[in-house]
């Protein structure tokens, strides 16, 4: 019985071999023309409905406690640098004379005061 089924399947495969195709003719399809043109109000209503349903579904998923926990455990925190990478577009402060003035608050080395003997 097993051989009979295998032979029948092999004969069916041979019979259903692809036939020779005729000449291929190029027939372009106009993708901008629909079979039924929807009106602008119907298209806007459908788009608004799809957006509303999508926002509600995304909001309910985001507010789910289990989803928040999974996202907190397995997500990667985005880090934004606080400083600019590379050289600054501003000129160096050392180019200005005002930064080269001596500091008026330079500490003076204290002198040792000798106390007179009594």
N, C-alpha and C positions, 0 to 999 in steps of 0.2 A: 504494500500500500504506500509505503514511504517512497519507493522508487517511482511509482506511478505519479504521485504528486510532484516530485522533482522533475520528471520528464515533461509533464504537462506545463509546468512553470517555464521550463527551458524552451519548449515549442512556442509558448505564448510570447516570450521575449523575442524570439527570432521573427515571429510573424509581425510583431508590433515595431519592427525596426523602422527608423525614420525613412520616409519616402523622399524622392528627389524633389527639391523645391524648384519653383518656376523663377522667372526673372523678378528681381527685387525692384520695386518702383518706389521712389521717394515721394512721400506725401506729407508735407509739413502740417503740424497741428498748431492751430492758433490757441495759445494758452490764455490769452487775455479775454477771449470771448467765451462766456459760460453758456451752457444750454439755457438756463433761466437766469436772467439778470435781476439780482435783488435790488430793491429800491434803497435809497440812501437811509431812509428812516429805519427800514428793516435791518440793514447792515449795522447802523449805529446802535440799534437796540440789542442786536446779537452781541456786538463787541462789548457794550456796557454790561450785559448779563454775564458774559464770560469773565470779564475783569472782576466783577463783584463776587462771583462764586470763587474765583481764584484767590482773591484777597481774604475772603472769609475762611477758606480752607487753610491758607497759609497762617492766618492769625490763630486759628484753633490749634494747629500743630505747634506753633511757636509758644503758645500759652500752656501746653501740656507739660506737666511736671516731669514725667518720665523722659520726654524728648529733651527738656532742658538739662536734666541730669546727664543723659548720654552725650549731649553736645559739650557740656562742661568737662566730661571725662576724656573724650576722644578728640576734641577739636584743638587746633593750634591757635594760640593767641597771636593776634597781629600786633606787631611792634612797629611804631612809627618813630624814626630818629628825631631827636630834638635839636640836633646840630646839623649844619650843612656839611655834606661830604665834599672834600676837595678844597682848593684855595678860595678865599673870600673875594668877591668882586670889589670890595672896598680897598682903598690903598692902605698900605702899612702905616701904623701910627708913628713909626720911627722916621717917617719922611717929614714930619712937622717939627719946627723948632720948639714949639711950646712943650713938647714932650721931652725935650732934652735939657730943660732947665734943671738946675740943682734943686734938690729938695730942701726947703727951708726948715724942715723938721728933722734934720740930721742930728742924732744924739752925739753929745760931746763926751769924750772920755773923762770920767771924774778924776780930779786930782786928789791925791792923798793929803789930808790935812794933818799936820803934825801938831799935836796938842802940846802947849808949853808945859814944862814941868813946874811944879809948885814947890 
